[in-house]
Amino acid sequence: MTIPLRDFRAILGDAHILTGDAVTGRDAGYCAEALDAGVILRPGDARELADICTLARSRGIALVPQGGLTGLVDGTASHEGQAILSFERMTTIERIDPVQGIAVVGAGVTLAALQEALEPHGLVCGVDIAARGSCTIGGMVSTNAGGARVLRYGMMRQNVAGLEVVLADGTILDMTSPLIKNNAGYDLKQMFIGSEGTLGLVTKIVLKLWPAPKGTACALVACTGEEALGALFAHMRDGLGSGLSAFEAMWRDYYALTTARPGYGTPPLPTTHPVYAIVEASAADDEDAREALVAALSTAEGPATDAVVARSESERRTIWRAREDSDAVEQGYAANLSYDIGLELADIGPFVADIGARLDARFPGVPAYLFGHVGDGNLHVMLGLSDAQHAARGGFDDLVYDTVARYPHSTVSAEHGIGLEKRDYLDRSITPEMLAVMRTLKGALDPATILNPGKVFCTGRGEF
Ligand SMILES: Cc1cc2nc3c(=O)[nH]c(=O)nc-3n(C[C@H](O)[C@H](O)[C@H](O)COP(=O)(O)OP(=O)(O)OC[C@H]3O[C@@H](n4cnc5c(N)ncnc54)[C@H](O)[C@@H]3O)c2cc1C
């Protein structure tokens, strides 16, 4: 398929169509095949994007939307004959309304840029992720990003008040009304959140904002096992109520690895406990948060065997560093595989035992590192591998996802999406009837399959 560059130029002008070195010289981010299409189109607004879609549809050209390229499931992979859509010109923060508690932003605004703009207003965006410097609000909407504070603020789905979306046929859907109460028909915007660019292209977002927490406190707590971890979670939620802003977990091998990194210093707790929780509380000021956290912990003796409460910002960072430094696994092995799964809280213990036993039986010696946003049932499993083992990754994927599927209310993707990477395992987490409805929606909104074809599920056109 030849890309009709001349016709795209008529819409965008020369400056906003990139080819050759201007494409290959870019960083492909976390998806090796992101730039393989070799052509990047850079529309400035929804109108230009609508014209691109109309043209692409008439010529059967597939469009691959890309934000900050921090997605972890190959949702931005492209190939020759397709055109990449970049949102890098849609970087305007149109409005911050502190009274109504909303911001209106272009899809290409990075999370870090928005956070900086909100700071003087004493407001925050509810979803915060470590990729904040590069990830875009449009990408976060399209993947329904989560992160460490979902317990407190929800995922992107709960934080989007309105959207502007361009459909495959060039229709512009203006759903930017920020009204909280609005039952005028279907809530269409929800259909596009988490659809990974397969149903529509997000150009503008109205985000709900939250008062910045005035004070926080955090503790590292050791538990005897998953049952105690679950009991600790219930106890801290009862004690702190809506003040519980994060509940994260790390299993022993992961904690021992990340706290052994050069420059880490002495681990806040010994590395001998089976599992650790990071508990974070928010309140009117740091002192109140600390008091509430200590009070709740003081009655958690059953589930908690040891605990340390951060006394300074630097101690707080040290505790969080142990959790966030998953690079330690990446650096420690020639290759690795990372899984992002979801389970009911009661199933986490059985799953941890199950995956350990199955790995030992089939791939003896392969280390599994476990950590995650356990308060929302979201577990990350990282395997340390050799290059040869990674080349045969299908065996590991089958083992992990087949294990996940043994639990009735489980998911192969808690927050990263499906993209290409998990496409073959989607049926472990949804019913055939649900997949059929997804196909019906795709067929109705994008009958020529020009929007990110082959991502989430196969459509039979222009795929990988
Ligand atoms: C260090 C690190 C930490 C991370 N932590 C988390 C975490 O805690 N929680 C979490 O949920 N994720 C996390 N991620 C994953 C990633 O950051 C998120 O998926 C993020 O939302 C992707 O945003 P992006 O702008 O980079 O999108 P991209 O990677 O560019 O694209 C992601 C998907 O969205 C589509 N897309 C992008 N922009 C648009 C648009 N405007 N309209 C329609 N479709 C579009 C793409 O086609 C693709 O399918 C992390 C990633 C890294 C590298």
The ligand as an ORCA input file, in Angstrom:
! r2SCAN-3c Opt
* xyz 0 1
  C       8.126      3.399     33.722
  C       6.692      3.102     33.369
  C       5.746      3.020     34.365
  C       4.405      2.775     34.048
  N       3.503      2.687     35.054
  C       2.216      2.482     34.763
  C       1.238      2.398     35.818
  O       1.554      2.477     36.998
  N      -0.046      2.222     35.463
  C      -0.446      2.121     34.153
  O      -1.646      1.986     33.899
  N       0.458      2.169     33.138
  C       1.764      2.343     33.409
  N       2.683      2.380     32.393
  C       2.233      2.177     30.996
  C       2.022      3.486     30.177
  O       2.714      4.555     30.722
  C       0.542      3.819     30.072
  O      -0.087      2.806     29.323
  C       0.243      5.177     29.416
  O      -1.127      5.430     29.573
  C       0.575      5.246     27.930
  O       0.533      6.609     27.501
  P       1.309      7.067     26.177
  O       0.982      8.497     25.899
  O       2.749      6.767     26.281
  O       0.616      6.165     25.066
  P       1.282      5.277     23.929
  O       2.194      4.274     24.507
  O       1.843      6.152     22.870
  O      -0.035      4.563     23.360
  C      -0.732      3.651     24.163
  C      -2.007      3.183     23.414
  O      -2.930      4.257     23.270
  C      -3.162      4.558     21.871
  N      -3.204      6.031     21.792
  C      -2.249      6.905     22.198
  N      -2.714      8.172     22.068
  C      -3.972      8.096     21.572
  C      -4.979      9.056     21.236
  N      -4.779     10.356     21.415
  N      -6.157      8.608     20.743
  C      -6.392      7.280     20.571
  N      -5.471      6.330     20.880
  C      -4.283      6.729     21.379
  C      -2.018      3.904     21.130
  O      -2.398      3.531     19.826
  C      -1.723      2.692     22.005
  O      -2.640      1.661     21.709
  C       4.029      2.606     32.687
  C       4.986      2.679     31.682
  C       6.317      2.920     32.012
  C       7.309      3.006     30.899
*
